[in-house]
Amino acid sequence: MGRTADNESIKLYATFWNNSGVALYVAGAFLPVITAYGRAGDIALAMRGMYETGRPSVLILNTIALLIGCLVAMWIGLRFRARAQRIIQQLED
C-alpha cells in the first residue's frame, strides 16, 4: 500500500482504541452517579444499619464493588487512550 493508505490504516486503528477508551472512561465515570441517584434512599438506610450494627450490609458491599469496577473501567479507558496516542505517533509525513 502507499504511504497515504498506511496512514489511513493507522488512523483507523488509533480511532478504535481512542473510542473504546473514551467509552470505558465515560461509563466508569457516570455509572456510579446514575446508580446512586436511583438507590440513594436504600444506600442511606444501609449506612444507618451499618452504623447501628457495626456490620456492612450486602448493599454497601455491592456499592463498593460497583465503585471498584468503575475505577478499573476508568483506568483501562485511560490506558486505551494512551495506546491510541502511541499509535498515532507512527504516522509518516
ROMITOR-296956 format. One record per residue: z, x, y of N, C-alpha, C in turn; residue number from 0. Coordinates in steps of 0.2 Angstrom, whole numbers, plus 5000, padded with zeros to 4 digits. Example, Ala and Ser with C-alpha at 12.3 -4.5 7.8 and 13.67 -1.06 7.14 Angstrom:
// residues 2
SITE    n.z    n.x    n.y   ca.z   ca.x   ca.y    c.z    c.x    c.y   num
SITE   5039   5066   4972   5039   5062   4978   5039   5066   4984     0
SITE   5035   5064   4989   5036   5068   4995   5039   5064   5000     1
//
This chain:
// residues 93
SITE    n.z    n.x    n.y   ca.z   ca.x   ca.y    c.z    c.x    c.y   num
SITE   5000   5004   4994   5000   5000   5000   5000   5004   5006     0
SITE   4998   5002   5012   4998   5005   5018   5005   5005   5021     1
SITE   5005   5009   5026   5012   5010   5030   5014   5003   5032     2
SITE   5010   4999   5035   5012   4993   5038   5015   4988   5033     3
SITE   5011   4988   5027   5013   4984   5021   5020   4986   5019     4
SITE   5021   4993   5018   5028   4996   5016   5033   4994   5021     5
SITE   5032   4994   5027   5037   4992   5032   5039   4985   5032     6
SITE   5034   4981   5031   5035   4973   5030   5039   4972   5024     7
SITE   5038   4976   5018   5042   4975   5012   5049   4977   5014     8
SITE   5050   4983   5017   5057   4985   5019   5060   4980   5023     9
SITE   5057   4977   5028   5060   4972   5032   5062   4966   5029    10
SITE   5058   4963   5024   5060   4958   5020   5066   4959   5016    11
SITE   5066   4965   5013   5072   4967   5009   5078   4967   5013    12
SITE   5078   4970   5019   5083   4970   5023   5085   4963   5026    13
SITE   5080   4959   5027   5082   4952   5029   5086   4948   5024    14
SITE   5084   4950   5017   5088   4946   5012   5095   4948   5012    15
SITE   5096   4955   5012   5103   4957   5012   5107   4955   5019    16
SITE   5104   4955   5024   5107   4953   5030   5109   4945   5030    17
SITE   5104   4941   5028   5105   4934   5027   5111   4932   5022    18
SITE   5111   4936   5017   5116   4935   5012   5123   4937   5015    19
SITE   5123   4942   5018   5129   4945   5021   5132   4940   5026    20
SITE   5127   4937   5031   5130   4933   5036   5132   4926   5032    21
SITE   5129   4924   5027   5131   4918   5024   5138   4919   5021    22
SITE   5139   4924   5018   5146   4925   5015   5151   4926   5020    23
SITE   5149   4929   5025   5154   4930   5031   5156   4924   5034    24
SITE   5151   4920   5036   5152   4913   5039   5156   4908   5034    25
SITE   5154   4908   5028   5158   4904   5023   5165   4907   5022    26
SITE   5166   4913   5022   5173   4916   5022   5177   4914   5028    27
SITE   5174   4914   5034   5177   4913   5040   5179   4905   5041    28
SITE   5175   4901   5039   5176   4894   5041   5179   4890   5035    29
SITE   5178   4892   5029   5181   4888   5023   5188   4887   5024    30
SITE   5192   4892   5026   5200   4890   5027   5201   4885   5032    31
SITE   5197   4886   5037   5198   4881   5043   5197   4874   5041    32
SITE   5191   4873   5037   5189   4866   5035   5194   4863   5030    33
SITE   5196   4868   5026   5201   4866   5020   5208   4864   5024    34
SITE   5210   4868   5028   5217   4867   5031   5217   4861   5035    35
SITE   5211   4859   5039   5210   4853   5043   5211   4847   5038    36
SITE   5208   4847   5032   5209   4841   5028   5215   4841   5024    37
SITE   5219   4846   5024   5225   4846   5020   5231   4848   5024    38
SITE   5231   4848   5030   5237   4850   5035   5243   4847   5033    39
SITE   5243   4840   5032   5249   4837   5030   5252   4839   5024    40
SITE   5248   4840   5019   5250   4842   5012   5253   4849   5012    41
SITE   5250   4853   5016   5252   4860   5017   5259   4860   5020    42
SITE   5260   4856   5025   5266   4856   5029   5272   4853   5024    43
SITE   5270   4848   5020   5275   4846   5015   5277   4851   5010    44
SITE   5272   4855   5008   5273   4860   5003   5277   4866   5006    45
SITE   5276   4867   5012   5280   4873   5016   5287   4870   5016    46
SITE   5288   4864   5018   5295   4861   5018   5299   4862   5012    47
SITE   5295   4860   5006   5298   4860   5000   5300   4867   4998    48
SITE   5295   4872   5000   5297   4879   4998   5303   4881   5002    49
SITE   5304   4879   5008   5309   4881   5012   5316   4878   5009    50
SITE   5316   4872   5006   5322   4869   5003   5323   4872   4996    51
SITE   5318   4873   4992   5320   4875   4985   5319   4883   4984    52
SITE   5316   4886   4989   5316   4893   4988   5310   4896   4984    53
SITE   5306   4891   4981   5301   4892   4976   5294   4890   4979    54
SITE   5289   4894   4979   5282   4891   4981   5280   4886   4977    55
SITE   5276   4881   4980   5273   4876   4976   5266   4878   4974    56
SITE   5263   4874   4970   5256   4876   4967   5251   4875   4973    57
SITE   5252   4871   4978   5248   4870   4983   5248   4876   4988    58
SITE   5254   4879   4989   5255   4885   4993   5251   4891   4989    59
SITE   5252   4891   4983   5249   4897   4979   5241   4896   4979    60
SITE   5239   4890   4979   5232   4888   4979   5229   4890   4986    61
SITE   5233   4889   4991   5231   4891   4998   5230   4898   4999    62
SITE   5235   4902   4996   5235   4909   4996   5229   4912   4992    63
SITE   5227   4909   4987   5222   4911   4983   5215   4910   4987    64
SITE   5215   4904   4990   5209   4902   4994   5208   4908   5000    65
SITE   5213   4909   5003   5213   4914   5008   5211   4921   5006    66
SITE   5213   4923   5000   5211   4929   4997   5204   4929   4996    67
SITE   5202   4924   4993   5195   4923   4991   5190   4923   4997    68
SITE   5193   4920   5003   5189   4920   5009   5188   4927   5012    69
SITE   5194   4931   5012   5194   4938   5014   5189   4942   5010    70
SITE   5189   4941   5003   5185   4945   4999   5177   4943   5001    71
SITE   5176   4937   5002   5169   4935   5004   5167   4938   5011    72
SITE   5172   4938   5015   5170   4941   5022   5169   4949   5021    73
SITE   5173   4952   5017   5172   4959   5016   5165   4961   5013    74
SITE   5163   4957   5007   5157   4958   5004   5151   4956   5009    75
SITE   5152   4951   5013   5147   4950   5018   5146   4956   5023    76
SITE   5151   4959   5025   5151   4965   5029   5147   4970   5026    77
SITE   5149   4971   5019   5146   4976   5015   5138   4975   5015    78
SITE   5136   4969   5014   5129   4967   5013   5125   4968   5020    79
SITE   5129   4967   5025   5126   4968   5032   5125   4976   5033    80
SITE   5130   4980   5031   5129   4987   5031   5123   4990   5027    81
SITE   5123   4987   5021   5117   4989   5017   5110   4987   5020    82
SITE   5110   4981   5024   5104   4979   5027   5102   4984   5033    83
SITE   5107   4987   5036   5106   4992   5041   5104   4998   5039    84
SITE   5106   5000   5033   5104   5006   5030   5097   5006   5027    85
SITE   5095   5000   5025   5088   4999   5023   5083   4999   5028    86
SITE   5085   4996   5034   5081   4995   5040   5079   5002   5043    87
SITE   5084   5007   5042   5083   5014   5044   5077   5017   5041    88
SITE   5075   5015   5035   5070   5018   5031   5063   5016   5034    89
SITE   5062   5012   5039   5056   5010   5042   5053   5017   5045    90
SITE   5046   5017   5044   5042   5023   5046   5038   5021   5053    91
SITE   5037   5025   5057   5034   5024   5063   5026   5023   5062    92
//
